[in-house]
Amino acid sequence: MCLAIPGKIISIKDKVADVDFGGVGRKVGLDLLPDAKIGDYIIVHAGFAIQILDVKDAENRLDILKKIL
């Protein structure tokens, strides 16, 4: 089972985004989401962004995670 935690795109260079996952930074491929932009919240699987989330949805998911962790 995977737990998809929303991450926020901080910067983009050559189809690779620097993404912040609550203070933990990761490099993420944007090959599957070429329209993703800085400030977007995304879901990542196997090192690639697979979905752009609405800001309200992402913040709601993050609030739920904070409550259960």
C-alpha positions as CSV (number, residue, x, y, z in Angstrom):
1,M,0.0,0.0,0.0
2,C,1.2,3.5,-0.8
3,L,0.5,6.6,1.1
4,A,0.4,9.6,-1.3
5,I,1.5,12.8,0.5
6,P,1.0,16.1,-1.3
7,G,4.2,18.0,-2.1
8,K,4.6,21.5,-3.3
9,I,6.8,22.4,-6.3
10,I,9.5,24.9,-5.3
11,S,11.5,25.1,-8.5
12,I,11.7,23.4,-12.0
13,K,14.6,22.8,-14.2
14,D,14.7,20.5,-17.3
15,K,11.5,18.5,-16.4
16,V,12.7,17.9,-12.9
17,A,11.1,19.7,-9.9
18,D,12.4,20.4,-6.5
19,V,9.4,19.4,-4.3
20,D,8.8,20.2,-0.6
21,F,7.1,17.4,1.4
22,G,6.6,19.2,4.7
23,G,10.2,20.2,5.1
24,V,11.7,17.2,3.2
25,G,13.0,18.1,-0.3
26,R,13.0,15.6,-3.2
27,K,13.7,15.8,-6.9
28,V,10.7,14.6,-8.9
29,G,10.3,14.0,-12.6
30,L,7.6,16.0,-14.5
31,D,7.6,13.8,-17.6
32,L,4.0,12.8,-17.0
33,L,2.7,16.2,-16.0
34,P,4.4,18.7,-18.3
35,D,1.9,21.5,-17.4
36,A,2.9,21.4,-13.7
37,K,4.2,24.7,-12.4
38,I,5.9,26.3,-9.4
39,G,3.5,26.4,-6.5
40,D,1.4,23.4,-7.6
41,Y,0.8,20.6,-5.2
42,I,1.4,17.2,-6.7
43,I,1.2,13.5,-5.9
44,V,4.3,11.5,-6.7
45,H,4.8,7.8,-7.4
46,A,8.1,6.1,-8.1
47,G,9.8,9.5,-8.4
48,F,7.4,11.0,-11.0
49,A,4.6,13.5,-10.5
50,I,1.3,11.7,-11.4
51,Q,-1.4,14.2,-10.4
52,I,-1.8,17.9,-9.7
53,L,-4.0,18.7,-6.7
54,D,-6.3,21.6,-6.1
55,V,-4.7,23.8,-3.4
56,K,-7.7,23.3,-1.1
57,D,-7.7,19.6,-1.6
58,A,-3.9,19.4,-0.9
59,E,-4.2,21.5,2.3
60,N,-7.1,19.3,3.5
61,R,-5.1,16.1,3.0
62,L,-2.1,17.6,4.8
63,D,-4.4,18.7,7.7
64,I,-5.7,15.1,8.0
65,L,-2.2,13.7,7.9
66,K,-1.1,16.0,10.7
67,K,-4.0,14.9,12.9
68,I,-3.2,11.2,12.5
69,L,0.6,11.4,12.8
